[in-house]
Amino acid sequence: MGRSYDVVVIGAGVFGAWTALRLEERGARVLLVDAYGPASSRSSSGGETRIIRAGYGADEIYTRWAMESLAAWQEFFRQTNQPLFFPAGVLWIARADHPRAKTTLETLKRAGVAHEWLTRSQIQQRWPQMRLESDEDGIFEPQSGGIAARRAVQAVVAEFERRGGTYRQARVEPPNEDAIWLDEIALGDGARVSAEQYVFACGAWMGKLFPRAIGARIFATRQEAFFFGAPAGDARFSMPLLPIWYRLDDEFYGFPDIEGRGVKIASDRHGPAHDPDGAERMATLEALGAARAALARILPDLAHAPMVESRVCQYENTPSGDFLIDRHPSLRNVWMVGGGSGHGFKHGPAMGRYVTRLVMESAEPEPRFGLAALGEMSQRKIR
Ligand SMILES: Cc1cc2nc3c(=O)[nH]c(=O)nc-3n(C[C@H](O)[C@H](O)[C@H](O)COP(=O)(O)OP(=O)(O)OC[C@H]3O[C@@H](n4cnc5c(N)ncnc54)[C@H](O)[C@@H]3O)c2cc1C
């Protein structure tokens, strides 16, 4: 029986979108399917902005993927003539003896990433609106920045379609995990589609699609982001006068005001469990209070700024924070791709290139991305 497609990619978040585009560029006949639409409000990729930075402590593989991806994002935005990268620079705020600061510095140096070590007084000279503790310093990545996440993913899907790929909105039913080969997938409307290979890049839904292979080992946590309005006419909190920052001690990160949405701040700590389909996405007063306190601590002049927007999203976490990229243990033509764990967005282009190689060349994935490495009890170490 002839197959309709070479590959069906399920999930049009950042991982699925880039995988579909890269497969299409390699000449495969590709169908991309998503239940709610590319980078919808329910997906992890649907936010206003995401950080792209290279600092990853000692985990050089992610530094290298981030470098590759930054270049690819910029090239894609140039080619498609869309200014969706915001060159704000990224400032890591850390105490000099913080182990992650030391290893990040070493890795950035080794990988040739542009960076500066800045003392507290240098930081406060450059960005006088920021207040640091007396023992905090920072690592600045001048070439890193932010990406307009939702629009960027939608642009990748549009490019995929422009090149001849097919996109369809439909819910894919969970496959039979007892089989050894997936002949076809069933869509919610009763249609069936067949392909040689399938890539499931379903974010927080991976455990729902593969309860046996994955189950709760990819778990969704509720993450709340807030946007605060600067005083009228005050440009100190907008790009280019304020960088993106990540503070290692309280694990809050923030963005300058971009496109008038307000100064964004959010906690990188895991929130409570979250249902990506049914959850009401109303921010809580508790998270708002914590965000306001973190904002007042770093940008004291915004201590009384009004909250002008909020977003509720989910991280799709693996226990360690490493990605999951592996074949299904029994369905030999099924690939499972996800586990972005709060840091995946930036890596979309490198993920697309990596998965395309696995699918087109039958290559084997790194053991650290394998199902076997998804230990139930391991600690979050990548962020
Ligand atoms: C608040 C927040 C801040 C973040 N900040 C950053 C950051 O600064 N930098 C960074 O690099 N990363 C960041 N991340 C992480 C990053 O956004 C995610 O890791 C990444 O977007 C995950 O992409 P994905 O394609 O795996 O999943 P998703 O974007 O969730 O896409 C999965 C898609 O699969 C579809 N789907 C699911 N089930 C089915 C089905 N049965 N049939 C059809 N379709 C289905 C869904 O509709 C969805 O569109 C952040 C995440 C959040 C929530």
The ligand as a Gaussian input file, in Angstrom:
#p B3LYP/6-31G(d) Opt

LIG

0 1
 C        6.377000      30.613000      30.555000
 C        7.449000      29.898000      29.764000
 C        8.667000      30.518000      29.559000
 C        9.657000      29.874000      28.823000
 N       10.818000      30.539000      28.589000
 C       11.724000      30.012000      27.747000
 C       12.846000      30.768000      27.365000
 O       12.999000      31.926000      27.773000
 N       13.748000      30.217000      26.510000
 C       13.584000      28.955000      26.026000
 O       14.444000      28.523000      25.261000
 N       12.511000      28.198000      26.372000
 C       11.579000      28.701000      27.214000
 N       10.467000      27.989000      27.558000
 C       10.341000      26.580000      27.114000
 C        9.858000      26.449000      25.703000
 O        8.894000      27.438000      25.389000
 C        9.301000      25.052000      25.464000
 O       10.232000      24.083000      25.915000
 C        9.012000      24.808000      23.998000
 O        8.186000      25.825000      23.487000
 C        8.350000      23.441000      23.816000
 O        7.983000      23.296000      22.468000
 P        7.291000      21.955000      21.976000
 O        7.193000      22.093000      20.515000
 O        7.979000      20.772000      22.527000
 O        5.838000      21.947000      22.678000
 P        4.547000      22.827000      22.428000
 O        4.881000      24.202000      22.046000
 O        3.651000      22.652000      23.609000
 O        3.870000      22.151000      21.161000
 C        3.250000      20.894000      21.251000
 C        2.083000      20.901000      20.297000
 O        1.547000      19.584000      20.211000
 C        0.170000      19.685000      19.965000
 N       -0.492000      18.436000      20.321000
 C       -0.470000      17.827000      21.524000
 N       -1.184000      16.688000      21.480000
 C       -1.660000      16.582000      20.216000
 C       -2.469000      15.619000      19.559000
 N       -2.945000      14.533000      20.191000
 N       -2.773000      15.815000      18.266000
 C       -2.317000      16.917000      17.593000
 N       -1.555000      17.854000      18.186000
 C       -1.225000      17.687000      19.484000
 C       -0.252000      20.853000      20.854000
 O       -1.470000      21.446000      20.423000
 C        0.924000      21.794000      20.746000
 O        0.726000      22.813000      19.795000
 C        9.442000      28.577000      28.299000
 C        8.212000      27.954000      28.507000
 C        7.205000      28.613000      29.223000
 C        5.890000      27.930000      29.413000

